[in-house]
């Protein structure tokens, strides 16, 4: 795989995980305003973006596992970091949504 192709894959991962991160922060705002159903919907929407990023990552891994040489670029390291931290942030947001709802219903 050529350098440009690896960079394009990295930017696609960054694009989708960045969109997801923005949606997660929108969901946090909704949680603070007790808009729990909207927050849950926004977190589901954010997951769709994460799935697109993960699908792109999986395609790259499949190429690598089939024997194709994939040179690591620093932008790919950044993309992987971006994806993993956004996935973790979403998991935390889901827990926070549960806690916000629980506090509201006391």
C-alpha positions in Angstrom: 0.0 0.0 0.0 1.4 3.4 -1.0 2.0 6.2 1.4 -0.8 8.3 -0.1 -3.3 5.4 0.4 -2.3 5.0 4.0 -2.7 8.7 4.6 -6.2 8.7 3.0 -7.2 5.8 5.3 -5.9 7.7 8.3 -7.8 10.8 7.3 -11.0 8.9 6.9 -10.6 7.4 10.4 -9.9 10.8 11.8 -12.9 12.3 10.0 -15.4 9.7 11.3 -14.0 9.6 14.8 -13.9 13.4 14.9 -17.5 13.6 13.9 -18.4 11.0 16.5 -16.5 13.0 19.2 -18.4 16.2 18.3 -21.7 14.3 18.7 -20.6 12.9 22.0 -19.9 16.4 23.3 -23.4 17.4 22.1 -24.8 14.5 24.0 -23.0 15.7 27.2 -24.7 19.1 26.8 -28.1 17.4 26.4 -27.5 15.4 29.5 -26.8 18.5 31.5 -30.1 19.9 30.2 -31.9 16.7 31.2 -32.7 15.9 27.5 -31.9 12.2 28.0 -33.8 10.8 25.0 -32.0 13.2 22.7 -28.7 12.5 24.3 -29.2 8.7 23.8 -30.1 9.3 20.2 -27.1 11.5 19.7 -24.8 8.8 21.3 -26.4 6.2 18.9 -25.7 8.6 16.0 -22.1 8.9 17.2 -21.7 5.2 17.2 -22.6 5.0 13.5 -19.7 7.3 12.8 -17.4 5.1 15.0 -18.6 2.1 13.0 -17.6 3.8 9.8 -14.1 4.6 11.2 -13.8 1.1 12.6 -14.8 -0.4 9.2 -12.1 1.6 7.5 -9.6 0.4 10.1 -10.7 -3.2 9.6 -10.3 -3.0 5.8 -6.7 -1.9 6.3 -6.0 -4.7 8.8 -7.5 -7.2 6.3 -5.1 -6.0 3.6 -2.2 -6.3 6.0 -3.2 -9.8 7.1 -3.5 -10.9 3.5 0.2 -10.1 3.1 0.1 -6.6 1.7 2.8 -4.3 3.0 1.3 -1.4 5.0 3.9 1.2 6.0 3.1 3.0 9.2 2.8 6.7 9.0 2.7 9.0 11.9 -0.7 10.2 10.8 -2.0 6.6 11.1 -0.7 6.5 14.7 -2.7 9.7 15.3 -5.8 8.3 13.6 -5.7 5.1 15.7 -5.2 7.2 18.9 -8.1 9.4 17.9 -10.4 6.4 17.2 -9.6 4.6 20.5 -10.0 7.7 22.7 -13.3 8.5 21.0 -14.5 5.0 21.6 -13.6 5.3 25.2 -15.2 8.7 25.5 -18.5 7.2 24.2 -18.4 4.4 26.7 -18.0 7.0 29.5 -20.8 9.1 28.0 -23.1 6.1 28.1 -22.3 5.6 31.8 -22.8 9.3 32.5 -26.2 9.2 30.7 -27.3 6.3 33.0 -26.1 8.3 36.1 -27.8 11.5 35.0 -31.1 9.7 34.4 -30.8 7.9 37.8 -30.2 11.2 39.6 -33.1 12.9 37.8 -35.5 10.1 38.9 -34.6 10.1 42.6 
